[in-house]
Amino acid sequence: MSLLSLPRARPETATASSAGGRRVLLAPITVTPSKPLTPSHLKGLLWTDVMYRATLALADVTHHCSHTTYHPTEQTLGFWEYLDRTHGEMDYAGLTEERIGELYIAFRAAERAPAPAMRPYAEAAERGWVHPASARVLRLWSAHYAALGLHDPGLLRHQPPGLDLDRALDRLTGLGMCLDHRAVGGPVYLDLTRFGLPLRQLVTADGRPNYLACALRDLLPLAPEYDEVVLLYDAELDADHQQLARVLTAVGPRVRRVSLGRVPIDGTIRSARHGGWAGLHAGELVRAAHEQYEPAAVRLGMRLYFIAVLGPGQQQSFRADLLRQNFGRAARLLDSASPTSPLSLAQSLARHRKDHLYVDPYRLTSGLLGKRRAAPAAELLSAVFS
């Protein structure tokens, strides 16, 4: 049986009957819309997607990923201010994400603007405005999401956080977790020292919030509505997510942290702010794959490679030849898929959980590659992987 021409199951239609209505909030880290999606970004997106689609069969899952929430960070507002200051009325509608990424590299190398220059951008972002450069990148990413079969959590929607900054800080103060020096012209700190964690600045003395402050604005009002909150993020940001998890635990849910290593390129882990994505970003990889393979094989092959082959760590460098091998492997899996299974979809997926509600993407995906594995169930591949 071949699944190459079958329509994909819509994850939105999955039920949570086997989980007794347990609620899961999946909150992955966002990517600043200023550059192409690199292999490291793809890894995080594909892990999140498989976790979301698989867990939907077992629980009521919300995939919450709001770019609106993180626009007020300095790296985004600073980029927007830099573009307007140095490139005036440039038309971004026809620019490639590579070209916008080059502008972002130039911004990171330039002297930063003072806080007053970014305040008008912060105020506009709170009202839902997005700079044309980032709007262009988000539209391009939407096309990549569609080609990869990724659930779109609202790339192009205005999704403001539930709390403004002052209310979020008041909430932290009520929890005994805030050290606020604004009254004397100083910064604001998250104070979890009683839990053995260091002070962490949230807001600079001139009023600029960082990524963690934005995350707290977004997740503090949401977390109490869920039984489990899953934070999925870059391993280099583990310290901040330890702090975030501690705060969210204080308002009710069980919090799970899932950290992923970046994907080295030629043995070196590089930040996207320095470039190095030529021929390696999502758009290029998908276009090249579609020249040889059916869309379903591309979607499954991407998941096999970035989840099962690379694993959660960062030991293996990106290899285009191995990625191509997994497109071929995916095509064979799809061709050999069994139309029936002794287990229901929910039963098959539940085996890949431990004491948490979410399904472990690595355990699930690597299970497709075992040497003595049975043919995968068509329902599983359709619902979760293709």
N, C-alpha and C positions, 0 to 999 in steps of 0.2 A: 504493500500500500504506500502511496506517495502523498505527502502533505504539501508538496511544493505549490500546488494550485488551490489549496483549501483556504478559506478566509480565516483569519485569526479570531480566536474567542475574545470577546470584549471583557476585560477584567471587571468593568463596572457592574456586570451582571452576576458576578460570583456571590454566593451566599455565605453567611457566617453561622449556619445552623449547628455545625459541629462544635462551635466554640462558645455556645451559650450566650452569644451577643457580646463577647468581650471586645473592648475597644482598644485599638492600637493607633498611636500617632507616630508616623514615620516622618522624621524631620532631618533630611540630609542637608549638608552644607551647600550653599549656593556658589556659583562661579561668577565672578565679576564680568558683566557683559561688555568686554573691551578687547576681545581677542578670539582666535579660533579655539575649538575644543581639542585639547591635546590628548594623547593616550592616557595620561593620569586622570584627566577629566572624564574620559570615556569609561574608564574602569569604575569610577564612583557612580556614574549614571547607570551603567549596566547592572552593577550590584544592587543599587537601589530599586531598579525596575523589577528584577527577578524577586527580590524580597517583597516588594509590594504586591505583585501579581500572584505570587505563591501564597502569601499570607491571607489574601482576600478569600481564599477557599476555607479559611479556618477562623477568621475573625472579621470584625468591622474595622476596616483600615482606612485612615486618612493619610494621603501622601501630601504633606504640607511643605511647599518650597516656594517662598515668596521673595522674588527679587525686589519688590517694592520695599520690603523691610530693611534691606541692606544698602539701598541707594544712599542713605545719609552718611555712610562711612566716608572717611577722608579719601580713600583710594578711588572711589567712584566720583564724588563731588569734585575732587581735585582734578581728575581727568577731564571732566566736563568743563571746568573753569579754564583749564589749560587749552583745550581745543578752541574755545571761543576767543581766548586772549591771543592765541598764536595763529589761528587759521580762519578767523572771522566767519564769514557766511559760506563756508564750504558746503557743498551739496553731498550729503552722505548716502543718499538713496541708492546710488549705483556702485558704492565702494564695496570691495570684497572684505571679508573678515580678516584676511591677511594684511590688507592695507590699514585697516583700523587698528589691528594689532601692532603694526609698525608705529603708528601714532602713539599707542599706549607705551611702547618701549621708550620712545622719546620723552614722554611725560615722566616716566619713572626716573629718567636720567637728569631731568631738569630740576631747577630750584622750585620748591613748593610755594604756592601762594599763601598769604596769611589768612587766618580764619575769617576775617570780615569779607574777603573776596568770595568765600564759598557760601556765606549765609543766604544770599538770594537763591542759590541753587538748592540749598537744604529746604528752604521754605517751599519752593516750587515742587520739589520731589515729594514732600508731605502731601501736596494737593494732587499728586498723580502724574506730574510731568516727568518725562524721560527724555534725555538729550537725544537728538536724531542719530548720533553715532551708536549709542547703546540700543536704541530702538531698532536700528538696522541689524545689529548683531543678533538681537533676540529673534527677529524675523528669520534670519538665516538659521539660527539654532532650531527654530520650530520645524524647518524643513528637514534638518538632520534627525530630529526626534521622530518625525514621521517615517523617514527612511529606515531607521533603526528599530521601529516598533516600540519606542519608549512612550510610556504614559506621560502626557504633558500636564503638569500640575498647575499650569496657568502662566506660562512664560510671558504672554502679552496682556495679562490682566493686571489691573490695579488691585493689589491685595494689601491694604495698610495693616499694620500691627494693631492688636486690640488695645494697647496702652500707648499713650504718648510718653515721652521720656520722663517728665515730672511724676506721672502716676506710677510708672515702673519703679522709679527710685523710692517713691513713697511706699510701694509694696515691699521693696527690699528692706526699708527702714522698719516696717512693721514686723518683718521676720528677724530683725536684729542682725541684718547682713549688709548694712550700708554705712560707710564712713564718708560723710558729705561735708566738704569744705567750701562749697559755693558761697556761703554767706561771708566768707573772708577772702573771696577771689581765688580759691584753690580748686583742685580737681575733686572728683568723686571716685571712691574706691568700693569694690566689692570686698566685704570683710568676712572671710570664712576662716579666720585664724583659729577659732575655737575648734575647728575640724582638722587642724594641722595643715591648712592650705595657706599660701602666701596672699598678702593683699594684692588685688588686681585692679588697676585703674580702669574705670569705665568711661569717664568723661574727662577731657582735658580741662585745664584752668580756663581756656578760652571757649569752652562749651561744646567741643567736638566729641561725639560719641564714637566708640570703637565697635568692632563686630560683635563682641560679647554683649555690650549694652543693647545693641539692636536685637540680638537674639532673645534677650530677656524681655524686651518690649513685646516681642512676637509670641513667645512660648509661655510666659508666666500666666496669661489669662486662658490659654488653651489647655495646658497640661492637666488641670484638675478634672477635666471632662473624660479622661482616658484612664484605662487600667495600666497601660504600658506605653512609655514614650521611648522611641528608638532614635538615638542620635548617630548618624552615619557621617564620618568626616575623615579628612586627611590626618594621618598619624602625627604629623608635625604640629597639629593643633590640639594635641591630647590634653595639655595642661588647661587650656581654656574650657574644654569640654568636661573635664573633671569638675571644674567649678560650676559650669552650667548644670550638670547632672545633680550636684549637691543641692543647688537652689530648687530645681524642679522637684526633687524628691521631697523637699520640705512642704510642698503644696499638694502632695497626695499620691501621684502615680509611682509605679516602679519604673526606673529609668535604666535603659540599656545603652551602653556605648559600644559602637562598632567602628574601629579605626582601620583605615586602609593605607598601606604604603603606596607611595607614588611609583610610577613606571619609569625606570631609568632608560636613558637613551645612550647607547654605546657605553654603558657602564656608569653613567653620570646622571644623578638626579638634578634636573634643572627646573627652576621656576619659570612659569610661562611669561613672567614679566621680562625675561631676557630673550624671548623668541625661541628659535630652534625648532619650530613646528613645520617647516617647509616639507611638504610631501607626507606629513605624519598626522595631520589633523583630521577630524571626523569627516569633513567634506571630501577630502582627497581619498581617504581610505574607503569610504562608501562608494564613491564613483568608480574607483579601480575595481572593487569587488563586484559591482553590478555588471561590469564588462564580461565577467566569466561565470557568475553564479546567479541563481534565482533569488529573488528578494527574501524568501523564507530561509534559505540556506545562509544568506548573509546575516540575517538577524540572529539565527541560532549560532552560527559560527563565531560571531562577535562575542556572544555570551560564553561560549565554550572557552575561547581564548582568554578573555579579560577576567573571567571568574575562575574557571577550573584550572587553566594552565598557569596563569600568573599567580593565582592564590592571593591571600590577604596581605602578604609581605611585599618587599621591594627588592628581592634578590635577583630577579631575572630582568634583563634588558628587553626592550621591545624588539621583536623580530618579525619582520614582514613575511618571511617564509613560513614561520609557524602559524601566523594568522591565516595565510592562504591554505595551509594544510587543514586548518580547522573549518574552513568553508567547505572543503571536500568532505571532511568527516561529518559535518552537519548535513550535507546532502544525503550521505549514506544513512544517517540516522533517520532522517525524514522518510526516506524510501522504505526503510525496514520497520517503520512504526507499526505497532500492533493495534488493530481496531478495538480490541477488548483487553481488559485487565482484571486479574483476580481481586484487585483492590480498587476502591473508589478513589477519585482524585484526592479527596480530603484525607483518606487513609494513607495514600502514598506520600502526601506532603507532610503529614503529622510526624512521620518518622524522622524528619530533618529538623526537629526542634529538641531543645533540652528542657530547661526549666523556664524558658521564655515563650511568649506567644508568637513571635515572628519566626518565619522559616529561614534557616541558615542558607544563603545562596551558594556558598562554597560546597557544603555537604550535598545539597541537592544537585548542583550542576556537575560536580566531579563524579557523582553516582552514575551519570550517563556514560562515563568513559571507562568503566571497569572492564577488564578483559573478559570476565565471565558473566557480564551483565545480560539480563534478558532484553529483548527488543523493547525500547521505550514505548509507553502507551501514547497513542495518538492524542488523546485528550490532554495529557500532561504537556506534550510539546506545543500543542495549539494554544492552551490556556496560559502558559508561562514563558515559553521560549521563542516562539516564532510569530 
